Amino acid sequence: MNNVRLVLIGLLIPSLLMIPYSIISFYTDFANKNPEPAQVTVSFQGKVYNAIEGKRAFEQYQCMGCHSIVGNGAYFGPDLTNVYKRIKGNDAALAAYLLSGVPAKGMPPMREREMSEEDAYRTVAFLKYAQMLDTNGWPNNGSWDRDGNIDGVPAKQISPSGIWQIILGIIFINFLIFIVIMVYESEKEEEHD
């Protein structure tokens, strides 16, 4: 058999095997880990607001002009991905914080920008949703809020005990490729004899 053809077969088979494995890996890592935004709600005075309404309020009051969510937005203020968790899930406290602001740290009172209590609770629903997102550990130790405090979670370490499975998988796939090529080559030789 032509060496070029053998090399092409040797490259093609692993490539074809990696496509479905990559798709399966991607799907199992990222599929269905984020909640449905319409189901993440906050109650205020008998009304229920969901994260979709909250995102609209977040955009209406241009919160991303100073803040970011999952790293997207501005970096004047802290990233708000985990602010709901930092305030320990207290809806009323976070809504009050939004309305009163922290002028000493540069956050204006949103009440002065005509944010109503309802809009504050809508925004809280969105921030509650943001902290539920699967961000794959982001923000991590490299993310700092404006005061210089770490607002993320520590990075997860790769477990050495799981590496042997990867190594055995690679060896097994290469062994299968070798067998397929050898069977193909022996059949080709038999045809020529």
Stockholm file with secondary structure:
# STOCKHOLM 1.0

chainA/1-193         MNNVRLVLIGLLIPSLLMIPYSIISFYTDFANKNPEPAQVTVSFQGKVYNAIEGKRAFEQYQCMGCHSIVGNGAYFGPDLTNVYKRIKGNDAALAAYLLSGVPAKGMPPMREREMSEEDAYRTVAFLKYAQMLDTNGWPNNGSWDRDGNIDGVPAKQISPSGIWQIILGIIFINFLIFIVIMVYESEKEEEHD
#=GR chainA/1-193 SS CCHHHHHHHHHHHHHHHHHHHHHHHHHHHHTTCSCCGGGCEEEETTEEEEHHHHHHHHHHTTGGGTCEETTEECSSSCBCTTHHHHTTTCHHHHHHHHHHCBGGGTBCCGGGGTCCHHHHHHHHHHHHHHHHSCCTTCSCTTCBCTTSCBCSCCCCCCCGGGHHHHHHHHHHHHHHHHHHHHHHHHHHHHHHC
#=GC SS_cons         CCHHHHHHHHHHHHHHHHHHHHHHHHHHHHTTCSCCGGGCEEEETTEEEEHHHHHHHHHHTTGGGTCEETTEECSSSCBCTTHHHHTTTCHHHHHHHHHHCBGGGTBCCGGGGTCCHHHHHHHHHHHHHHHHSCCTTCSCTTCBCTTSCBCSCCCCCCCGGGHHHHHHHHHHHHHHHHHHHHHHHHHHHHHHC
//
